[in-house]
């Protein structure tokens, strides 16, 4: 009998790519015949004598916030909530994102999904032994953790709202620039944005309207799907490079760079490959299903052979 899955995820937020794909992974596991649940994210902290007060404050803040705020899911996804009355035993495989500290559920079978570089958000990370680790895509650097195994397969899951992001029916003269900061906070601005449109706090429908009018989109976040969404709407999409990160390290696979200029001197590439983006997106959506099927087969086998798996 197949083991069941629990995906620990924050409340659904359409503006957070990491949260979206966590919920999407649960949805796809259910769609291919496995039993999968979403469990509300449990905040955990690395506490030292230097941060004990700030960690305690954050714990109380998020505990109170989550107590009063209902947990949201995407109504179009099949993502049932896990019932706390069920024990998390060997029947379950728990999936944690890379930001989760340790193994808060005490799961015997734990998968670590690297949606970003380990330690990027908090500066530190700590995982449990005997985990099965997956990189999201080629942008994540190769990673090994003592006592755990890193899969040779990537687990890239995407959910692109192509019903919202599309070119205008009648192309008009485009003007202006949209930009986002998101995880690029702290980068030096490459131009004056006082007259530009910041999309960070806008809904998807609002962002799509902006993208259909603007000529350029500049992202200080190197790894946001909005760079692709902008191309789908007809924008010239530019990513501001990270310090010391060459283009080959940003996205090693060329097809993952279609339509996106890595720096202002790469705009010709962005324009010449923009027409390939829509087909690439459609292919990636189908590949997401195939990757999840491979992940399920591998994780079921890995956690079924016990201590002999290492």
C-alpha positions, 0 to 999 in steps of 0.5 A, a space after each residue: 500500500 502506498 504511503 500518504 503525503 503531507 505537504 506543510 505549507 502556509 495559507 494559500 497566497 497567489 502572490 507567493 510562488 513558493 506557497 503556490 507550488 507547495 499547494 500545487 504539489 499536493 494537488 498533483 499528487 492527488 490527481 495522479 492517484 496518491 493520497 495527499 494533504 496540506 498541513 498548515 505551516 508551523 513556524 520554527 526558529 533557530 534560537 540563541 542567546 542573541 536572538 531569544 527575544 526577537 524569536 519569541 516575539 515572532 513566535 507569538 506574533 505568528 501564533 496569534 496571527 494564524 489563530 485568528 486568520 482562516 487557513 486558505 486554499 485554492 478552490 481549484 486545487 484538490 488540497 484537503 487539510 490534514 486532520 490533526 487527529 491522525 498520528 503521523 506514523 510510517 504511513 506518511 511522507 512529510 514534505 518540508 520546504 527548505 525554510 522549515 527548521 528541523 523536523 517539527 512534525 517528528 516525521 519518520 519519512 521526511 522530504 526536503 524540497 529546496 525551493 531556494 538556496 538553503 539558508 537564503 531567507 534566514 541565514 541558517 538552516 537545520 534539517 533532520 537526518 535520513 531525509 530525501 532532498 529534492 532541488 526545485 530546478 537547475 537554479 538551485 546549487 548542488 546540495 548534500 546534507 550529512 546523513 541524507 540523500 539528494 535525488 538526481 531528479 529535480 522536482 520543478 512544479 509550476 502553476 502559471 495563471 495563463 488565463 490572466 497573463 496574455 497580450 492585449 487583443 490589439 497591441 498599442 504603443 507601450 510606455 513606461 516601466 513596471 518593476 518588482 523588488 521582492 527577494 531582491 531587497 537591498 540591491 542597488 537600483 539600476 534606474 530611477 523608479 519614481 515614475 514606474 509601477 511597483 507590482 509587489 503588492 498588486 493582485 495577479 489581475 492588476 499585475 497583468 493589466 500593468 504588463 499589457 501596457 508597459 514596455 519594460 519589466 525590471 525584476 530585482 528578484 532573480 527567481 520570480 515567475 513574474 519575469 515570465 508573466 511579463 513576457 507572456 503579456 508582451 513586456 520586455 523582461 529584465 532581471 537585475 543580476 546578482 553580484 558575482 552570479 554569471 548567467 550560466 549559474 543563474 539558470 544553467 539551462 538555456 531554455 529556462 532563460 527564454 524571453 528574459 534579459 539577464 541585465 540591460 546588455 542582454 535585452 536583444 536575447 530577451 526580444 529574440 527568444 520571447 516567442 518561445 516562452 508560451 510553448 515552453 510554459 505549456 511544456 513545463 506544465 505537462 512536465 510538472 505532472 511527469 516530475 511529480 509522478 517520478 518523485 512519488 515513485 522514488 519517494 515511495 521506494 526510498 521510504 519503503 526499504 528502511 535503513 538499507 536505503 543508505 
